[in-house]
Amino acid sequence: CGKTTTGRMLVKLDDATDGEVHIRNAATDEMIEVMSIQSKRDLKEFRKSVQMIFQDPYESMNPRRTIFDIVAEPLSVQGIGTTEEREQRVVDLLRLVGLTPPEPFLFRYPHELSGGQRQRIAIARALVMEPTFVVADEPTSMLDVSIRISIMRLMLELAEKLGVTYLYITHDLAVARYMCDRIAVMYLGKIVEMGPTEALLANPMHP
């Protein structure tokens, strides 16, 4: 129905063919018109505050790069910190997402980790720039049922601790209820209803 496409447009991985996309910059309280961002410099600046966690933890990482390289890449692209500072930032993030002790993970490769560990790495990569808005595209759907709840709980804890807002894409109403304050229901490419989670689930207007 267009959930992932909407998410990709919000982080400007895809361009809209029509309409407008607005995101509020929490730091300045200004509205950003995403589709008006054209220059590489503006896009680079935009990426500092908006990130994405992809659905498939197996496909969203370069298998030839170490965990350190994967998580530190946004810092390198933005030219932030020395090598030592970046390494400390990655260590801190790995500890924050529950990969402890973090040091043994730094120079492993994605194929050496479980699906749940990979998705924790993906979360760390998305948060390394301290964004205010993260699109999470069904981040637990490819994981074993036994570890889904731990990843969801981690994401909620990080949202509280870091002050980040998620757009959490899912087709699972139980997941939406657990993760979200507000729900928007999409059907055939359009939002057909939207409201506070409990109110919407108690009185849905759409099948």
C-alpha positions, 0 to 999 in steps of 0.5 A: 500500500506504500508504507515503505515508499512513504518512509523512503521519501521521508528520508529522501532515498526516493523522490516524490513525483507529486505533493510535498513532504514536511518534517519538523526539525526538533532542534530548531522547531522549523519545518523542512520541505524534504523535496526542496533539498537538492544540493549535496551540502543540504542533503548531507546536513539533512542526513544528520537529523534523519535516518532509517533502519531497514527491514532486512538486517542481512541485506542492509550491511556490506558483508565486506566491512567490519562492524566498526566501519559500518557504524562509523561510516556516517561519522566519516561521511560527515567528517566528525571526530578523529579515528579515536573519537569515532571508535569511542563513539561506536563502542558507546553505541554498541554498549547502548544497544546491548552488545556487551562487551562492545570491543569484541564486536568492533572488528567482526563481520556481519556474517559472524553475527545473529539476525538480532545482533545485526539489527542492533548494529543497524539501530546503532548505525542509525543513531550514531549521528544523534538524529531526531527522526528515524524511519524504522521499516518493519525492523523486527519482521525478519527476526525470530519471534523470540527476539522481536520483543527485545528489539522493540523494547530496546527501541522504546528505551532508546527513544525515551533516552535519546529523545528520538521520534520513530515512524515505525512501519508495520502491518502487525497491529499488535506491534503497532499497539506496543510501539506507537502513540499514534497510528496511521492506516494506509490503504492503496497508497493513501492514509485512510485514518489516523489517531491515538493508538488506543482510540483508533484500535477501539473504534476503527473506521476501516476494515 
